[in-house]
Amino acid sequence: MKRIFGWMPGITSGWANAMVQGPWGGKSDGPGDGGPGKGGEAGRDGGPRNPWTQPGRAAGQKGASAIEELVRRSRESFGGGGGFGGLPQRPDGRALWPIGAVILVILWLALTCFHRVGPQERGVVTMLGSYSRTLSPGISLTLPAPFESVKTVDVEEIRTIDVGSASAESENLVLTGDQNIIDLAYSVRWNIRSPELYLFQLADPDASIREVAESAMRSVVASVSLDDALGAGRTEIEQQVEQRMQAILDGYKSGIRVQGVAIKQADPPTAVNDAFKAVSAAQQTAQTYLNEARAAAQQVTAKAQGEAAAFDKVYEQYKLSPEVTRRRMYYETMEGVLSNVDKTIVESGGVTSYLPLQEMKRRAQPQAGAATPASGGEVQQ
């Protein structure tokens, strides 16, 4: 640093001396200093003094001019060496600065001509500010700066923009098709498809995508009902918004691909949230009752269908042998009826009395149940 800035005092003093003395003499040239006054060269010769000679020298005497003196003092300020600007020299006396200049040129070419583009990146080349071409992944060669410059863009990164807020501090109110208001919060995922279009077509890509997303979402939600927007039709809404956004961005030639839209929140406004929850609870209760009625109806229907199927099977057998089937049905019916009643069978042939066996058996059963077991496991009656 001392060698670089050491010449400044020399140049300053040289210029100051030249300005003080001037090419035609000093500011206060008098008779004693060769000025235009008495006793000077101009006074003796009657003409101007030579501007390229040092003051105090005769006109015929040769000496260093003011410019030569300025150069000499500057070289002394650099260090007084024989090299350029005081730089060291080679053993043969030649300067080293050409070698340094060559090294600087090589470094400049290496840093501005060779570019490495990653696997997920693309390099956009501009020549004097105008688009030239797009570089593929790998090592590429371009003209040195400032003729050509390269800007790398990651085309595989999935970027996300959130529209609306899931907190209660801010609301993103959207009007539905049945004239209801809903608070929506959603996110948009996107990446870069054409880096050259992305860099030169949109001044602010994030702001443009946000505005396009809001426009597409409001347009789609305005065509659906409140129930669909709250849950039943969310998937359909997301697909329609994605398609509409892609169409608009393609019209802008933005070079952006929309990867998806996800609705994170769909709630009524805060002012009517309590009333909406009460209505939703009543609707859920009504839906529960409807589901229970449908379940009971399905059970009854299934039972009736089973009985009808069994009757059809019996009818098929009845058609094959009506008499046998009729008798069998009679026996099965009588068995089912008489098995639960008390009955006494009396045959003809002069029987005048009978023992009430069933009544005696019925009376004996409670007594047997009340008896305590004896030792050895025997029951005493």
C-alpha positions in Angstrom: 0.0 0.0 0.0 2.9 2.3 0.7 4.3 1.7 -2.7 1.0 2.2 -4.4 0.0 5.4 -2.7 3.5 6.7 -2.1 3.6 8.5 -5.4 0.8 10.8 -4.5 2.9 13.3 -2.4 5.4 13.5 -5.3 2.8 14.3 -7.9 1.1 16.7 -5.6 4.3 18.6 -4.9 5.3 18.5 -8.6 2.0 20.0 -9.7 2.1 22.5 -6.9 5.5 23.6 -8.0 4.5 23.9 -11.6 1.4 25.8 -10.6 3.4 28.2 -8.4 6.1 28.8 -10.9 3.9 28.5 -14.0 5.1 27.9 -17.5 5.9 31.6 -18.0 7.4 32.2 -14.6 6.4 32.6 -11.0 3.6 34.6 -9.6 5.9 37.2 -8.2 8.6 37.3 -10.8 10.8 40.2 -10.0 14.0 41.7 -11.3 16.1 39.1 -9.4 14.3 36.0 -10.6 14.2 36.4 -14.3 10.7 37.7 -14.5 9.3 40.3 -16.7 10.5 43.0 -14.3 13.8 44.7 -14.2 16.9 42.6 -14.6 15.1 39.5 -15.9 15.4 37.7 -19.2 12.2 39.2 -20.4 13.4 42.6 -19.4 16.7 42.1 -21.1 15.3 40.5 -24.2 12.1 42.4 -24.4 10.1 39.1 -25.0 8.5 36.2 -23.2 10.6 33.6 -21.4 10.8 30.0 -22.6 8.0 28.1 -20.8 9.8 24.7 -21.0 12.9 25.6 -19.1 13.4 25.7 -15.4 13.3 29.1 -13.8 16.7 30.7 -13.1 18.4 29.2 -16.1 19.7 31.2 -19.1 17.9 30.9 -22.3 20.8 29.1 -24.0 21.4 26.7 -21.1 19.8 23.3 -21.4 18.1 21.7 -18.5 15.2 19.5 -17.4 11.8 20.8 -18.3 8.9 21.1 -15.8 7.2 17.9 -17.3 10.4 15.9 -17.0 10.9 17.1 -13.5 7.3 15.9 -12.7 7.9 12.5 -14.2 11.2 12.2 -12.3 9.6 13.0 -9.0 6.7 10.6 -9.7 9.1 7.8 -10.3 11.0 8.6 -7.2 7.7 8.5 -5.3 7.1 5.0 -6.7 10.3 3.8 -5.1 12.9 4.9 -7.5 13.3 1.4 -9.1 13.7 0.8 -12.7 10.5 -1.3 -13.0 7.1 -0.1 -14.0 5.6 1.7 -11.0 8.4 0.4 -8.7 7.5 -3.2 -9.4 10.4 -5.8 -9.0 12.2 -6.8 -12.2 13.4 -10.1 -13.6 17.2 -10.9 -13.4 17.6 -9.8 -17.0 16.3 -6.4 -16.1 12.9 -6.8 -17.8 9.8 -5.8 -15.9 7.4 -8.4 -14.4 4.2 -6.5 -14.9 3.3 -8.1 -18.3 3.3 -11.5 -16.6 0.9 -10.2 -13.9 -1.3 -8.8 -16.6 -1.5 -12.2 -18.4 -2.3 -13.9 -15.1 -5.1 -11.4 -14.5 -6.5 -12.0 -18.0 -6.4 -15.8 -17.5 -8.3 -15.5 -14.2 -10.8 -13.2 -15.8 -11.5 -15.6 -18.6 -11.6 -18.7 -16.3 -14.1 -17.0 -13.9 -16.4 -15.5 -16.5 -16.3 -18.0 -19.4 -16.7 -21.4 -17.6 -20.0 -22.1 -15.8 -21.2 -25.1 -13.9 -24.9 -25.8 -13.9 -26.3 -28.3 -11.4 -28.6 -31.3 -12.2 -31.7 -29.4 -10.9 -30.7 -26.1 -12.5 -30.8 -24.3 -15.8 -28.5 -21.5 -16.9 -30.0 -18.5 -18.7 -27.4 -16.7 -20.8 -27.8 -13.0 -21.7 -25.7 -11.2 -24.2 -25.4 -7.5 -23.4 -28.7 -7.8 -21.4 -30.7 -9.7 -24.1 -31.7 -13.3 -23.8 -29.4 -15.6 -25.8 -29.9 -19.2 -24.8 -30.5 -21.7 -22.0 -27.7 -23.9 -20.7 -28.3 -27.6 -19.7 -26.8 -29.2 -16.6 -23.0 -29.6 -16.8 -20.0 -27.5 -17.6 -20.7 -24.8 -20.3 -18.6 -22.2 -22.0 -19.7 -18.6 -22.8 -18.2 -15.4 -23.8 -16.4 -13.5 -21.0 -18.1 -10.8 -19.0 -19.5 -8.3 -19.6 -20.4 -9.6 -23.1 -22.3 -12.6 -21.7 -23.6 -13.4 -18.3 -25.3 -16.5 -16.8 -28.0 -16.7 -14.2 -28.8 -20.2 -12.8 -32.4 -21.1 -11.9 -33.6 -24.1 -9.9 -36.4 -25.7 -11.9 -37.1 -28.6 -9.6 -37.7 -26.8 -6.4 -41.4 -26.8 -5.3 -42.3 -23.4 -4.1 -45.4 -22.6 -1.9 -47.5 -19.5 -1.7 -50.1 -19.2 1.1 -53.3 -17.2 0.5 -55.4 -16.3 3.5 -54.5 -17.0 7.2 -55.5 -19.9 9.4 -55.5 -17.6 12.4 -58.5 -15.5 13.6 -56.6 -12.2 13.2 -57.3 -11.9 9.5 -60.0 -13.3 7.2 -60.2 -14.0 3.5 -63.9 -13.8 2.8 -65.2 -15.4 -0.4 -68.8 -15.3 -1.7 -70.4 -18.7 -2.6 -72.9 -19.5 -5.3 -75.8 -19.5 -2.8 -75.0 -16.0 -1.5 -73.2 -17.1 1.6 -69.8 -15.9 2.8 -67.0 -18.3 3.8 -63.5 -17.7 5.2 -60.9 -19.6 3.0 -57.2 -20.2 3.6 -55.4 -22.2 1.0 -51.9 -22.8 -0.5 -50.6 -23.1 -4.0 -47.6 -25.3 -5.0 -45.6 -24.4 -8.1 -42.3 -24.7 -9.8 -40.5 -23.3 -12.9 -41.1 -24.9 -16.3 -39.3 -22.4 -18.6 -36.6 -20.4 -16.8 -36.2 -17.9 -19.7 -39.9 -17.0 -19.5 -39.9 -16.9 -15.7 -37.0 -14.4 -15.7 -38.2 -12.1 -18.4 -42.0 -12.2 -18.6 -42.9 -11.6 -14.9 -41.6 -8.6 -12.9 -42.8 -10.1 -9.6 -43.7 -13.9 -10.0 -44.8 -14.3 -6.4 -47.3 -11.4 -6.5 -48.6 -12.5 -9.9 -49.2 -16.1 -8.7 -51.0 -14.9 -5.6 -53.3 -12.6 -7.6 -54.0 -15.4 -10.1 -54.8 -17.8 -7.3 -57.2 -15.4 -5.6 -59.0 -14.7 -8.9 -59.3 -18.4 -9.8 -60.5 -19.4 -6.3 -63.2 -16.7 -6.1 -64.4 -17.6 -9.6 -64.8 -21.3 -8.7 -66.3 -20.8 -5.2 -68.9 -18.4 -6.7 -70.3 -21.4 -8.7 -70.7 -23.8 -5.8 -72.9 -24.0 -2.7 -71.8 -23.4 0.9 -72.1 -27.1 1.8 -69.8 -28.0 -1.1 -67.3 -25.4 -0.1 -67.2 -26.5 3.5 -66.4 -30.1 2.8 -68.3 -32.1 0.3 -66.8 -30.5 -2.8 -63.3 -29.4 -1.7 -61.5 -31.8 -4.0 -63.5 -30.7 -7.0 -62.9 -27.0 -6.1 -59.1 -27.6 -5.8 -58.9 -29.3 -9.2 -60.9 -26.6 -10.9 -58.8 -23.8 -9.3 -55.6 -25.6 -10.4 -56.8 -25.9 -14.0 -58.0 -22.3 -14.2 -54.7 -21.0 -12.7 -52.6 -22.9 -15.2 -54.6 -21.6 -18.1 -54.2 -18.0 -16.9 -50.4 -18.3 -16.3 -50.0 -20.0 -19.7 -51.7 -17.0 -21.2 -49.2 -14.7 -19.5 -46.3 -16.9 -20.8 -45.0 -17.0 -17.3 -43.1 -20.3 -17.6 -44.7 -21.6 -14.4 -46.3 -25.0 -13.7 -48.9 -25.2 -11.0 -48.4 -28.4 -9.0 -51.5 -28.3 -6.8 -53.9 -26.3 -4.7 -54.8 -27.3 -1.1 -57.6 -25.8 1.0 -56.4 -25.6 4.6 -59.4 -23.8 6.1 -63.0 -23.3 5.1 -65.0 -21.8 7.9 -67.9 -19.3 8.2 -67.0 -15.7 9.3 -66.2 -15.1 12.9 -69.3 -13.0 13.5 -71.7 -15.9 12.7 -69.5 -18.8 13.7 -71.6 -19.7 16.9 -74.9 -19.6 15.0 -73.4 -21.7 12.2 -72.1 -24.3 14.7 -75.6 -24.6 16.2 -77.1 -25.1 12.8 -74.4 -27.6 11.9 -75.1 -29.5 15.2 -78.9 -29.7 14.4 -78.1 -30.9 10.9 -75.9 -33.6 12.2 -78.5 -34.7 14.7 -81.1 -34.9 12.0 -78.7 -36.8 9.8 -78.2 -39.3 12.7 -81.9 -39.9 13.0 -82.2 -40.5 9.3 -79.3 -43.0 9.4 -80.9 -44.9 12.3 -84.3 -45.0 10.4 -82.6 -46.2 7.3 -80.8 -48.9 9.3 -84.0 -50.2 10.8 -85.7 -50.2 7.4 -82.9 -52.2 6.0 -83.2 -54.8 8.8 -87.0 -55.2 8.3 -86.5 -55.4 4.5 -83.8 -58.0 4.9 -86.0 -60.1 7.2 -89.0 -59.9 4.9 -86.8 -60.9 2.0 -85.5 -63.9 3.9 -89.0 -65.0 4.8 -90.2 -64.6 1.2 -87.2 -66.7 0.0 -88.0 -69.4 2.5 -91.7 -69.4 1.4 -90.6 -69.7 -2.2 -88.6 -72.8 -1.4 -91.5 -74.4 0.4 -93.7 -73.6 -2.5 -91.3 -75.3 -4.8 -91.5 -78.5 -2.7 -95.3 -78.2 -2.4 -95.7 -78.2 -6.2 -93.7 -81.5 -6.4 -95.8 -83.4 -3.8 -98.8 -81.4 -2.5 -100.3 -84.1 -0.2 -97.1 -84.9 1.6 -96.1 -81.3 1.9 -99.6 -80.3 3.2 -99.5 -83.1 5.9 -96.0 -82.1 6.9 -96.9 -78.5 7.3 -99.9 -79.5 9.4 -97.8 -81.6 11.7 -95.2 -78.9 12.1 -97.9 -76.3 12.9 -99.7 -78.5 15.4 -96.4 -79.3 17.1 -95.6 -75.7 17.5 -99.0 -74.9 18.9 -99.5 -77.8 21.3 -96.0 -77.9 22.7 -96.8 -74.9 24.9 -100.2 -75.8 26.3 -101.5 -78.4 28.8 -103.4 -81.2 27.1 -105.2 -84.5 28.0 -105.7 -87.2 25.6 -108.8 -89.5 26.2 -109.4 -92.5 24.1 -112.7 -94.1 23.6 -113.4 -97.6 25.0 -115.1 -97.1 28.3 -112.5 -94.9 30.0 -114.3 -93.0 32.8 -111.5 -91.3 34.7 -107.9 -90.2 34.2 -105.0 -89.1 36.3 -104.0 -85.5 36.0 -100.4 -86.4 35.3 -99.4 -83.0 33.9 -100.9 -81.1 36.9 -99.1 -83.4 39.3 -95.8 -83.0 37.4 -96.2 -79.2 37.5 -96.8 -79.3 41.3 -93.9 -81.6 41.9 -91.3 -79.4 40.1 -91.4 -76.4 42.7 -91.1 -78.9 45.6 -88.0 -80.5 44.0 -86.5 -77.1 43.4 -87.0 -76.1 47.0 -85.5 -79.3 48.5 -81.9 -79.0 50.0 -79.2 -81.4 48.9 -78.3 -84.1 51.5 -74.8 -85.3 52.3 -73.3 -87.4 49.6 -75.0 -85.5 46.8 -78.4 -87.2 47.3 -81.6 -85.3 47.2 -84.3 -86.1 49.8 -87.9 -85.8 48.8 
